[in-house]
Amino acid sequence: MIPEIKLKSGVKIPQIGLGTWQLAGQTCGNAVKSALKLGYRHIDTAEIYGNQREIGKAIKGFPRKELFITSKVWHGNLRYNDVLKAYENTISELQTDYLDLYLIHWPNRRIPISETFRALKKLYDEKKVRAVGISNFTIAHIEEALKHAEIPLVVNQVEFHPFLYQKELLDYCTKKGIKVTAYSPIARGAVFRNDTIIRIAEKYKKTAAQVSLRWLLEQDMVVIPKASTEQHLKENMDVFDFKLNDEDRKKLGNFDQKRFVDPISISEFDTSIIDKVNSTFNHILRSK
């Protein structure tokens, strides 16, 4: 059974979830069904992933109260009315009445964050979302967000793995009562190509991915590894029967740092791309 972490809003989040970024179509639907069968209860998605309909079909008929569903509002949809429209589109696609956690996907300096939080507070007060958080926020972004958030910010979802040990950010979030969710927790497979991690894994009779996940879990983080096969889904759950020693834990936090998701290309954005995404998204909303 996957343990849960209690967020400062009182909501409990399973410490391991299924990340669905780049999972699409039937592959996504099958992965979600397999995950639920194995005992996963936390499913992470976002409106920009384009897979919420498949997830909605996959969870249909499963007891909703047993699920923890996270979605994210896209960077270009952070104005008050756009947040509300994006939310309605998301729950329609997921075929659910509420979200357990709703995140701002990326910060957007062009839209006042106070406007975004007004919409999120409305959703929170109306119990349409059980908890609110952020994603890809730096310390400076969080400090600005906390000035305007009238509701608890409970999660910051960021890229985090042995090759991107954001300890300062983790420590800051912990101090503020914000849990960190690690996406790309196995560094897009890079852990399998690192001799140090491979040797550590052999010592514990585990895979390199399991060692990376364990390292993150031992720092009280939530992890959302992507997996599409039953074998990998099982492996990602099988991380609670061992503990890393201090020496190995230190080694895993001592690599050269490298991002596998480029925050500049996404968070600063080519405005022509953003305009195209928003135009398409708004056309879909108007056609409903």
C-alpha positions as CSV (number, residue, x, y, z in Angstrom):
1,M,0.0,0.0,0.0
2,I,1.3,3.4,-0.9
3,P,1.6,5.7,2.1
4,E,0.0,9.1,2.2
5,I,1.3,12.5,3.3
6,K,-0.9,15.0,5.0
7,L,-0.9,18.4,3.4
8,K,-1.2,21.5,5.5
9,S,-4.8,22.0,4.3
10,G,-5.6,18.6,5.8
11,V,-5.9,16.7,2.5
12,K,-3.9,13.5,2.3
13,I,-1.9,12.8,-0.9
14,P,-0.5,9.4,-1.9
15,Q,3.3,9.7,-1.9
16,I,3.6,7.9,-5.2
17,G,1.5,8.8,-8.2
18,L,1.3,8.1,-11.9
19,G,2.8,10.8,-14.0
20,T,1.1,11.0,-17.4
21,W,3.1,13.6,-19.2
22,Q,3.7,12.3,-22.8
23,L,1.2,9.4,-22.3
24,A,-1.5,9.6,-24.9
25,G,-4.4,7.7,-26.4
26,Q,-5.0,4.1,-25.5
27,T,-1.5,3.8,-24.1
28,C,-2.5,6.4,-21.4
29,G,-5.8,4.7,-20.7
30,N,-4.2,1.3,-20.3
31,A,-1.5,2.7,-18.1
32,V,-4.1,4.3,-15.8
33,K,-6.2,1.1,-15.6
34,S,-3.1,-1.0,-14.8
35,A,-2.0,1.5,-12.2
36,L,-5.3,1.4,-10.4
37,K,-5.3,-2.4,-10.5
38,L,-1.9,-2.5,-8.9
39,G,-2.9,0.0,-6.1
40,Y,-2.1,3.4,-7.4
41,R,-4.6,6.0,-6.4
42,H,-2.8,9.3,-7.3
43,I,-3.1,10.3,-11.0
44,D,-1.3,13.4,-12.2
45,T,-2.3,15.2,-15.4
46,A,-2.7,18.7,-16.9
47,E,-4.9,20.4,-19.5
48,I,-1.9,20.8,-21.8
49,Y,-1.1,17.1,-21.8
50,G,-4.0,16.3,-24.0
51,N,-4.9,13.1,-22.2
52,Q,-7.6,14.1,-19.7
53,R,-10.3,12.4,-21.8
54,E,-8.4,9.1,-21.8
55,I,-7.9,9.3,-18.1
56,G,-11.6,10.1,-17.5
57,K,-12.6,7.0,-19.4
58,A,-10.0,4.9,-17.6
59,I,-11.2,5.9,-14.1
60,K,-14.9,5.7,-14.9
61,G,-16.7,3.4,-12.5
62,F,-13.8,3.5,-10.0
63,P,-14.8,4.8,-6.5
64,R,-14.1,8.6,-6.8
65,K,-13.4,9.0,-3.1
66,E,-10.5,6.5,-3.4
67,L,-8.8,8.6,-6.0
68,F,-6.5,11.6,-5.8
69,I,-6.6,13.5,-9.1
70,T,-4.2,16.3,-9.8
71,S,-4.5,18.6,-12.8
72,K,-2.9,21.9,-13.8
73,V,-4.1,25.1,-15.4
74,W,-1.9,26.2,-18.3
75,H,0.4,29.2,-18.3
76,G,-1.7,31.1,-20.8
77,N,-5.0,30.6,-19.0
78,L,-4.3,32.3,-15.7
79,R,-6.7,35.3,-16.0
80,Y,-9.7,35.0,-13.7
81,N,-12.3,33.8,-16.3
82,D,-9.8,31.7,-18.1
83,V,-9.0,29.7,-15.0
84,L,-12.6,29.0,-14.4
85,K,-13.2,28.0,-18.0
86,A,-10.1,25.8,-17.9
87,Y,-11.3,24.1,-14.8
88,E,-14.7,23.3,-16.2
89,N,-13.1,21.9,-19.3
90,T,-10.8,19.7,-17.2
91,I,-13.5,18.2,-15.0
92,S,-15.6,17.6,-18.1
93,E,-12.8,15.7,-19.7
94,L,-12.0,13.8,-16.6
95,Q,-15.7,13.1,-16.0
96,T,-15.5,14.1,-12.3
97,D,-17.2,16.7,-10.1
98,Y,-14.0,18.0,-8.4
99,L,-10.2,17.9,-8.3
100,D,-8.2,16.9,-5.3
101,L,-5.4,19.2,-6.3
102,Y,-5.3,22.0,-8.9
103,L,-1.9,23.6,-9.7
104,I,-0.7,26.6,-11.6
105,H,1.4,24.8,-14.2
106,W,4.0,27.6,-14.8
107,P,4.3,31.1,-13.5
108,N,3.4,33.9,-16.0
109,R,4.8,37.4,-15.3
110,R,2.4,38.9,-17.8
111,I,-0.7,38.0,-15.8
112,P,-1.1,39.3,-12.2
113,I,-1.0,36.3,-9.9
114,S,-3.5,38.0,-7.7
115,E,-6.1,37.5,-10.5
116,T,-5.2,33.8,-10.8
117,F,-5.6,33.3,-7.0
118,R,-9.0,35.0,-7.0
119,A,-10.2,32.3,-9.3
120,L,-8.5,29.5,-7.4
121,K,-10.0,30.8,-4.2
122,K,-13.5,30.7,-5.7
123,L,-13.0,27.1,-6.8
124,Y,-11.6,26.2,-3.4
125,D,-14.4,28.0,-1.4
126,E,-17.0,26.2,-3.6
127,K,-15.3,22.9,-2.9
128,K,-14.6,22.3,-6.5
129,V,-10.9,21.7,-5.7
130,R,-9.8,20.2,-2.4
131,A,-6.3,21.8,-2.5
132,V,-4.4,24.3,-4.5
133,G,-0.7,24.4,-5.4
134,I,1.9,25.6,-7.9
135,S,4.3,24.0,-10.3
136,N,7.7,25.1,-11.6
137,F,7.9,27.9,-9.1
138,T,11.2,29.2,-7.9
139,I,11.7,30.7,-4.4
140,A,11.1,34.2,-5.8
141,H,7.9,33.0,-7.5
142,I,6.7,31.4,-4.3
143,E,7.4,34.5,-2.3
144,E,5.3,36.6,-4.7
145,A,2.5,34.0,-4.7
146,L,2.3,33.9,-0.9
147,K,1.7,37.6,-0.9
148,H,-1.6,37.1,-2.8
149,A,-2.8,33.6,-1.9
150,E,-5.7,33.7,0.5
151,I,-5.8,29.9,0.6
152,P,-3.1,27.4,1.6
153,L,-0.5,26.6,-1.1
154,V,0.2,23.0,-0.3
155,V,2.4,21.7,-3.2
156,N,5.1,22.8,-5.5
157,Q,5.6,20.3,-8.4
158,V,9.1,20.7,-9.9
159,E,11.7,18.7,-11.8
160,F,13.7,16.9,-9.0
161,H,16.1,14.0,-9.3
162,P,19.7,13.2,-8.4
163,F,21.0,15.3,-11.3
164,L,18.9,18.2,-10.2
165,Y,19.1,18.4,-6.4
166,Q,17.2,21.6,-5.7
167,K,18.0,21.5,-2.0
168,E,17.6,25.2,-1.3
169,L,14.1,25.1,-2.9
170,L,13.2,22.0,-1.0
171,D,14.3,23.5,2.3
172,Y,12.4,26.7,1.6
173,C,9.2,24.9,0.7
174,T,9.5,22.7,3.8
175,K,9.8,25.8,5.9
176,K,6.7,27.2,4.3
177,G,4.7,24.0,4.8
178,I,4.7,23.3,1.0
179,K,5.3,19.8,0.0
180,V,7.5,19.2,-3.1
181,T,6.3,16.8,-5.8
182,A,9.1,15.5,-8.0
183,Y,8.4,15.1,-11.7
184,S,10.9,13.4,-14.0
185,P,12.2,11.6,-10.8
186,I,14.3,9.2,-12.8
187,A,15.7,12.0,-15.0
188,R,14.1,10.6,-18.1
189,G,16.1,7.4,-17.8
190,A,19.5,9.1,-17.1
191,V,19.8,7.2,-13.8
192,F,20.1,4.0,-15.8
193,R,23.3,5.3,-17.4
194,N,25.1,6.4,-14.3
195,D,27.7,4.0,-12.9
196,T,27.4,5.3,-9.4
197,I,23.7,4.9,-9.2
198,I,23.9,1.5,-10.8
199,R,26.4,0.3,-8.2
200,I,24.2,1.6,-5.4
201,A,21.2,-0.2,-6.9
202,E,23.2,-3.4,-7.1
203,K,24.0,-3.1,-3.4
204,Y,20.3,-3.0,-2.5
205,K,19.3,-5.4,-5.2
206,K,17.1,-2.7,-6.7
207,T,17.0,-0.9,-10.0
208,A,18.5,2.5,-10.6
209,A,15.0,4.0,-10.8
210,Q,14.0,2.5,-7.5
211,V,17.1,4.0,-5.8
212,S,16.3,7.4,-7.3
213,L,12.7,7.2,-6.1
214,R,13.7,6.0,-2.7
215,W,16.2,8.9,-2.3
216,L,13.3,11.4,-3.1
217,L,10.8,9.6,-0.8
218,E,13.3,9.7,2.1
219,Q,13.3,13.5,1.8
220,D,9.5,13.5,2.4
221,M,8.6,14.3,-1.2
222,V,5.8,13.0,-3.4
223,V,7.0,11.4,-6.7
224,I,5.1,10.9,-9.9
225,P,7.1,8.7,-12.2
226,K,5.7,8.1,-15.7
227,A,5.2,4.4,-16.6
228,S,3.2,2.6,-19.3
229,T,4.0,-1.0,-18.6
230,E,2.8,-3.1,-15.7
231,Q,6.4,-4.1,-15.0
232,H,7.6,-0.5,-14.5
233,L,4.4,0.4,-12.6
234,K,5.2,-2.4,-10.1
235,E,8.8,-1.5,-9.9
236,N,8.0,2.1,-9.1
237,M,5.8,0.9,-6.2
238,D,8.4,-1.5,-4.8
239,V,10.5,1.0,-2.9
240,F,9.3,0.7,0.7
241,D,11.2,-2.4,1.7
242,F,14.7,-0.8,1.9
243,K,16.4,2.4,3.2
244,L,19.5,4.1,1.8
245,N,22.4,4.6,4.2
246,D,23.9,8.0,4.8
247,E,26.9,7.5,2.5
248,D,24.7,6.5,-0.5
249,R,22.2,9.2,0.2
250,K,25.1,11.7,0.1
251,K,26.4,10.3,-3.1
252,L,23.0,10.7,-4.8
253,G,22.9,14.3,-3.9
254,N,26.4,15.1,-5.2
255,F,26.2,14.9,-9.0
256,D,26.7,17.7,-11.5
257,Q,23.4,19.4,-11.9
258,K,21.4,19.2,-15.2
259,R,17.8,19.9,-16.2
260,F,16.0,17.7,-18.5
261,V,13.0,20.1,-18.8
262,D,14.1,23.5,-20.1
263,P,12.3,26.2,-17.9
264,I,13.3,29.0,-20.2
265,S,11.8,27.6,-23.3
266,I,8.6,26.8,-21.4
267,S,8.1,29.4,-18.7
268,E,9.4,32.5,-20.6
269,F,7.8,31.3,-23.8
270,D,7.7,32.2,-27.5
271,T,4.6,34.3,-27.5
272,S,3.6,33.1,-31.0
273,I,3.4,29.6,-29.7
274,I,1.4,30.6,-26.6
275,D,-1.0,32.6,-28.8
276,K,-1.5,29.6,-31.0
277,V,-2.1,27.3,-28.0
278,N,-4.5,29.7,-26.4
279,S,-6.4,30.3,-29.7
280,T,-6.9,26.5,-30.2
281,F,-7.9,26.0,-26.5
282,N,-10.4,28.9,-26.6
283,H,-11.8,27.6,-29.9
284,I,-12.4,24.2,-28.2
285,L,-14.1,25.9,-25.2
286,R,-16.4,28.0,-27.5
287,S,-17.4,24.9,-29.5
288,K,-18.7,23.1,-26.4
